[in-house]
């Protein structure tokens, strides 16, 4: 029996799942131990000053945000690879996974701008995380090894 080459390299999927695991852990540390009484963005004259204030108050948040950007770039790489290989099922799942990552990222930025106080945005971040993880497991199952 002939083995087909995988659409997305297994290592890339494992890297994405690992990055999501570290992202989850840092998010939980921030959620459990960071001060949540940060002033909202509206009290600052410009955004960079506010972000510098928040990052100095919660240093792990800058790592968490940087990790989110890397996760987004890996999602784009998976989407491009599946488009080049013309695997429509994996392409759709990669697109869905990227949408979940984008949803988590946008809600995360808005959560920070709300002064870390809008619980609905925190919930949307967690739904984006779970959706991305589930999409990755489907990609893993459909990926031709």
Rosetta blueprint (number, residue, H / E / L):
1 X L
2 X L
3 X L
4 X L
5 X L
6 X L
7 X L
8 X L
9 X L
10 X H
11 X H
12 X H
13 X H
14 X H
15 X H
16 X H
17 X H
18 X H
19 X H
20 X H
21 X H
22 X H
23 X H
24 X H
25 X H
26 X H
27 X H
28 X H
29 X H
30 X H
31 X H
32 X H
33 X H
34 X L
35 X L
36 X L
37 X L
38 X L
39 X L
40 X L
41 X H
42 X H
43 X H
44 X L
45 X L
46 X L
47 X H
48 X H
49 X H
50 X H
51 X H
52 X H
53 X H
54 X H
55 X H
56 X H
57 X H
58 X L
59 X H
60 X H
61 X H
62 X H
63 X H
64 X H
65 X H
66 X H
67 X H
68 X H
69 X H
70 X H
71 X H
72 X H
73 X H
74 X H
75 X H
76 X H
77 X H
78 X H
79 X H
80 X H
81 X H
82 X H
83 X H
84 X H
85 X L
86 X L
87 X L
88 X H
89 X H
90 X H
91 X H
92 X H
93 X H
94 X H
95 X H
96 X H
97 X H
98 X H
99 X H
100 X H
101 X H
102 X H
103 X H
104 X H
105 X H
106 X H
107 X H
108 X H
109 X H
110 X H
111 X H
112 X H
113 X H
114 X L
115 X L
116 X L
117 X L
118 X L
119 X H
120 X H
121 X H
122 X H
123 X H
124 X H
125 X H
126 X H
127 X H
128 X H
129 X H
130 X H
131 X H
132 X H
133 X H
134 X H
135 X H
136 X H
137 X H
138 X H
139 X H
140 X H
141 X H
142 X H
143 X L
144 X L
145 X L
